[in-house]
C-alpha cells in the first residue's frame, strides 16, 4: 500500500509539472509537444506519450476559451447570423469568423488521417530526440527570418483569404514535435505581413478547435483504458495547464506588443543545440 501511495503521489506531481510545461510552451512559439517529450527524458521519467500529452492540451484549450470569451462569443454569433442571412458574410466580424473556420480545416483533416491511418505515429522517428532538435533549430531560423522579412502592416480587417489558406496549411506542420503550432502559425502570419500582436491573437483563436478536439479525443481514449485513480493525475495536469496557459497568453500578448520575437529564436537554437550535444 505505501508503494502504491508513493506512486500515486509521484504521478500527481509529475502531471502537475507537465501541465505547467504544457501551458507555458503551448502558446510561446517553442513547441509544447517537444518539451513534454524532452523534459521527462532528462528528468528520468517515462515518456508521457501522445495520449497524455494531448489530454493536457485540454487545459490550454479551456484557457483560450476563457481568455478570449468575448471574441469567441462574437465569432459564434457571427456564424449564426450568416446562417440566417448569408449576405452578412461580408461584414468584418462575420468574415473573420469564416476565416477561423477555413484555416482550421487543414489541421483537422491532417489530424484525422494520422489517427486513422498512422497508428504507430507515437513511436515513429518524428518523435525522436534528434528529429525534435533538428526541427527546433530549423524553426528558429524560419521564425527569425519571418520577423526580419515580415512587413507587419496588416490588422484583422486587412487579412485576405490567401493569407488564411497559407496560415491554415502551415499549421499542419505542427503535427511534428519541435515545430510548435503557435510558432508555425505566428511565422506564417508574419510572412503574410500581419502585425505581430494581431498575428498572435489570430494564432490563439485559430488553435481552439485543433487543441480542444485533439485533447478531447485523447482524453476519452484514456478514459476508456484507465481507472478513476489513474485519471486523477491527468485532471491535475489539465488544471495546472489551464492556469499556466492563462499567464502564458497574457505574457505573450503583452510582450509582442513591445518586443520582437528574437528571444524565442535564440531559445529554440539553444534548445536544439543542447539536445544534439547530449545525445
Residue pairs with C-beta under 8 A, 6 or more apart in sequence:
8 229
8 232
8 233
11 230
11 233
12 232
12 233
12 236
14 40
14 45
14 233
15 52
15 56
15 233
15 234
15 236
15 237
15 240
16 236
16 237
16 240
17 39
17 240
18 36
18 39
18 40
18 48
18 52
18 53
18 56
18 237
19 56
19 59
19 236
19 237
19 238
19 239
19 240
19 241
19 242
19 244
20 240
20 241
20 244
21 32
21 35
21 36
21 39
22 32
22 35
22 36
22 53
22 56
22 57
22 59
22 60
22 237
22 241
22 244
22 245
23 59
23 60
23 63
23 240
23 241
23 242
23 243
23 244
23 245
23 246
23 247
23 248
24 244
24 245
24 247
24 248
25 31
25 32
25 34
25 35
25 36
25 180
25 248
26 32
26 57
26 60
26 181
26 182
26 207
26 211
26 241
26 245
26 248
27 60
27 182
27 204
27 245
27 248
27 249
27 252
28 182
28 248
28 252
28 264
29 143
29 180
29 182
29 183
29 186
29 187
29 261
29 264
29 268
30 180
30 183
30 264
30 267
30 268
30 271
31 132
31 136
31 139
31 177
31 178
31 179
31 180
31 183
32 53
32 57
32 60
32 180
32 181
33 53
33 177
33 178
34 132
34 135
34 136
34 177
34 178
34 180
34 271
36 48
36 53
36 56
37 47
37 53
37 127
37 129
37 132
37 177
38 129
38 132
38 271
38 275
40 46
40 47
40 48
41 47
41 129
42 278
48 56
49 122
50 121
50 122
50 127
50 218
51 218
51 221
51 222
52 218
52 222
52 234
52 237
53 218
54 214
54 215
54 217
54 218
54 219
55 215
55 218
55 219
55 222
55 234
55 237
55 238
56 215
56 234
56 237
56 238
56 241
57 211
57 212
57 214
57 215
57 241
58 211
58 212
58 215
58 216
58 219
58 238
58 241
59 237
59 238
59 239
59 240
59 241
59 242
59 243
59 244
59 245
60 211
60 215
60 241
60 242
60 245
61 207
61 208
61 211
61 212
61 215
62 238
62 242
63 241
63 242
63 243
63 245
63 246
63 249
64 204
64 205
64 207
64 208
64 211
64 245
64 249
65 72
65 208
65 212
66 242
66 246
67 204
67 246
67 249
67 250
68 201
68 204
68 205
68 208
71 201
71 205
72 205
72 208
74 93
74 97
75 93
75 96
75 97
75 100
75 205
76 97
78 88
78 91
78 93
78 94
78 96
78 97
78 98
79 94
79 97
79 101
81 88
81 91
81 94
82 88
82 89
82 94
82 97
82 98
88 94
89 95
89 98
92 156
92 157
96 156
96 159
99 159
99 161
99 164
100 205
100 206
102 161
102 164
102 165
102 168
103 164
103 165
103 167
103 168
103 171
103 206
104 168
104 206
104 209
104 210
105 168
106 168
106 169
106 171
106 172
107 168
107 171
107 172
107 174
107 175
107 181
107 210
108 209
108 210
108 213
110 172
110 175
111 175
111 210
111 213
111 214
114 121
114 175
115 217
118 124
121 127
125 131
126 176
126 177
127 177
129 275
129 279
130 275
130 276
130 279
131 176
131 177
131 178
132 177
132 178
132 272
132 275
133 178
133 271
133 272
133 273
133 275
133 276
133 279
134 178
134 272
134 276
135 176
135 177
135 178
135 179
135 272
136 178
136 268
136 269
136 271
136 272
136 275
137 268
137 269
137 272
137 273
139 178
139 179
139 180
139 183
139 184
139 187
139 268
140 265
140 266
140 268
140 269
140 272
141 265
142 187
143 183
143 186
143 187
143 261
143 264
143 265
143 268
144 261
144 262
144 265
146 186
146 187
146 188
146 190
146 191
147 190
147 260
147 261
147 262
147 265
149 190
149 191
150 190
150 191
150 192
150 193
150 194
150 196
151 193
152 190
152 193
152 194
152 195
152 196
153 193
153 195
154 163
154 192
154 193
154 194
154 195
154 198
155 194
155 195
155 198
156 198
156 202
158 194
159 192
159 194
159 202
163 189
163 192
163 193
163 194
166 188
166 191
166 192
167 185
167 188
167 189
167 192
167 202
167 206
168 206
170 184
170 185
170 187
170 188
171 181
171 184
171 185
171 188
171 206
171 210
173 179
173 184
174 180
174 181
174 184
174 185
174 210
178 272
181 203
181 207
181 210
181 211
182 200
182 203
182 204
182 207
183 264
183 268
185 199
185 202
185 203
185 206
185 207
186 199
186 200
186 203
186 261
189 198
189 199
189 202
189 203
190 196
190 199
194 202
196 256
196 257
196 260
196 261
197 253
197 256
197 257
200 252
200 253
200 256
201 253
204 249
219 234
222 230
222 231
222 234
223 231
226 234
